[in-house]
């Protein structure tokens, strides 16, 4: 086999490993949700994502806000809000 043929397969395995690790972090009943999300963005950063961020919809304020991120300061993360209109 040539290296070119192996690259897509390696990439597929890397994506599968990444999804497995994120699923495992989010599904662990012993962990709180915030730390599970933090681990998820940590895995994304480890696999080469630049400043991975998870944003959640806040129904009480009717906005989407950055919940956790990797590579952003707390001030930058808190500025990440999106409102309708």
N, C-alpha and C positions, 0 to 999 in steps of 0.2 A: 504494500500500500504506500502511496505517496503521502507526503505531509499535507498537500492540498485537500485530499480526500478526508483526512482525519480532522482537519480544522472544524468543519461544520459539526461533526459528531462531538468533538470536544466542547464546542459552544453549546450544543444541545444538553450535554451532561452538566455543564456549568449552570445553565438556566434551570435545569431540574433540581440541582443541588441548592441553588438560591431559593427557589420556590419552596422546597422542602424545609429549609432552615427558617424561612419566614413563617410558614404554616406552623411549624413546631413551636416557635416563639409565641405566636398568637394563641395557640391552642393549649398551652400549659396552664392547668387550673390553679397551680400554686403561685402564679405570678400575677401582679396587678397589671391592668391594661396599659398604663403609661410606660412601664418598663418593657413590656412586650413590644410596644410600638417603637421604643427607642432601640431595642435589639434589631427590629426589622429594618430600620433605616441604617443601622450599623452594618448589617449584612449587605444592603444595597451599596453602601460606600465601599465595602471590602471588594465587591465585584465590579468596581469601576464607575459607579454612578457619581456624578458631581453634585454635591449638596442635595442629596435625596430628602424629600419632605413629604410628610403625610398631613393632608388637610382634611378636616372634618366639618360637617355642617352643624352649626349651633342653632337649634330651633328656637331657643329663647330670644336670641338676638337677630334671627333670620340672616345669618351670614356664614360664610365659609372662612375658617381660620386655620392657620398652620398650627397643628398640635405638637408635632415633634419634627426635628430636622437634624441633619448632620452637616456641620460646616457653616452654620449660621449662628450669629450671636443671639442671645435672648431678645435683645432690642430688635434685631432684624426679623426674627421669627414672629414677634408680637405685632410687627407692622404688616405682616401677611394676612390681610383680611379682605374679603370680597363680599360686597353687598349687591343686591338686586337693584338695577336701575342705574 
